[in-house]
C-alpha cells in the first residue's frame, strides 16, 4: 500500500445519478483545501484524489452490500441509538433502483477511491484507506443528541462545523455541508481515534469515539 503522509482528509457526499457527488477536503487546521467540489460522475473521483493526495478518503455511503436485509454496522449503530438506512443485498437493491440508486453510486465511488486507498478492513489506523462514514452519526456523537426539533438538519450541521472551526459560509448547499462532515470525520479518525461499527463481512462504518467527542467538546470551548 502506498504511504500517504499528507494531513488532508477528503470527504465525499453521494447523491443519485442526477445529483452526482459533492466533495470537500480539509487539512489538519480544519481549512478547506482547494474548493468545495461537485463531481458529475464517479470517474472524476480518481483524478481529484490524485490532485489532493489525501491521507484518508471518507465516503457517505455503504462500503459493502449486506447478505440479507442489513449489515452489522447498521445494527451496531442502532444499538448505540443512531438510526440509519439498512443496506440490502445487491440483488435486492437492483429490484428498487428508484430508492437504492444512490447506493450504486456509492459502490462506484468506493471502486474509484479504493484503487489508491484500499477499504478499511479493521485495525487502529485509517491512514491510507477509504472509509465509510455517516454525517448523522458524527453529528450525534459530537453534539450528544439527535437533531433538535425546530432546527433544520442544514442549520444543525452548519452550527457543528462552525463550533469546530470549519467556516460553513463557504458551503452553498447541504451536500457540501455533509461532505465537510465526512472530511471532518476522516480528520478525527486520523488524529484522535474512532469507533468502527461493523465487521469484516459487511464492512466498517467509522465514527468519532466517545472519548474523542469529549476532547472535541473541550477544545471548542
Order of alpha helices (4+ residues) and beta strands (2+ residues): beta-beta-beta-alpha-beta-alpha-alpha-alpha-beta-alpha-alpha-alpha-beta-beta-alpha
